[in-house]
Amino acid sequence: MNSPLIWLSGADPEILRSCPYGERVKYLGLGGAVLTTSMLGALSCGFALHMAMRLPLVVCVVLALAWGVAIMNLDRWLISGTQRRATIGQNLMLAAPRVLLGVLIGLVVSTPLTLRIFQDEINAELQVMQREAQDIFARKLATDERFARIPQLTESVAAMQADLDKGGDVSGNPAVAKARADYAAADKAYQAAVNQVICEDDGSCGSGKAGQGKSYQLKKNNRDRLKRERAAQAEAVTQAEAAARGTRTGSLGQVRTDLEATRAELAKSIEARDAAQAEFAASERNNEGLLARMTAMSRLTDANPTLFTAHLVLILFLTAFEVLPVLFKILLSIGSPSVYDRLRERKDEAFHDVAADDLQGGQDLALYENQARRTAETASIDAFVQEIVDVQREVAQTVLQEWRHQQLKAAHQNPMQFVMPADDDDTLVLGAGQSGPFVNPAPAPAPRSPNGYSVPTIP
């Protein structure tokens, strides 16, 4: 009957031995419910530690077992402290805070388990949350003044590199471009003049007469003039290109210097931006703890009613496991008293009577001991005082005998020292302690001892 389940149920094994079999089964089930809730608590704690803190498996197991023992002890206290009261209202009022505490424990225990059950959905939602966070962070970086010049620097580098890639090409020079345009116009006019001369010669255009007549000569002269103009424009193009190449050669060095400086500034900005992005990405990858998973679960349940219902039902189911022992004990308290309850009440009354008798006996014994102690102390004090008085009496007698001996000796040696004649007649007066004109006055009064006796002073 000394089963661990009986101990977990908070029942008295000695009373259960005298109860019917049904009572024992009832409390065995209650202890099993406590064991089940503690095991769920340990399992939940292990999942929470693994998800939130990434601890090693051995550490998670040890801490989870410790948490399970704590839940077991708390549940055992809850059901042990829920005792039967006289009325249903009193039972309910007594059980209400315990039920609330059981619900709270159930919610704490059930949360990591539900997160573990919906782990796949939560992992997918965590990736979405991480991408959203990275996009938000990227937009913040774009508006950050430290990295706002990166696009402009990139364009400048591309433009300067393209300029360097042209090498000695001076086609972009305005003077060269104008000279080449003038040459192209002159060449176009010359080619047209050449065609006019040819068709005038064969009679296909112009005057319509074949041969080298007057019209032919005019067109030929115009062709030769345009040829000379074209040659002059070609020379102008050559001179403009030569001048532009000279200028171009001088500016390429400055372009290279500016390109290197711009590239260095751009690389520094990009490196700082990449470092910030890498740090944020690392923090987001590690942000898979309990709070992040709870946030992901909240987003999922808000967007999916089916998942919300499943999550709610699972939490209620796991919470019911935690509250079940307390509810069971409350139901036992509300019903009619069982055999165990009646025997438990009688045993409590018997213990109360025995304890009251022991307490009263202890009080009486303490009172008797106190009175005996006071009597003994009084007797000791009286004996001590009497002993002091006896000692003082002996001292006084010894001193008195010594004084008597000395006085008698002195009187035998010189009796007249104790006698003095009076002034007005011849009467002799003894001087032993008398006042007046004695031949040898008596000694001063003897001091008193602590007990009040007068001790004669020895002269």
Disulfide bonds with the S-S distance in Angstrom:
Cys199-Cys205 1.48
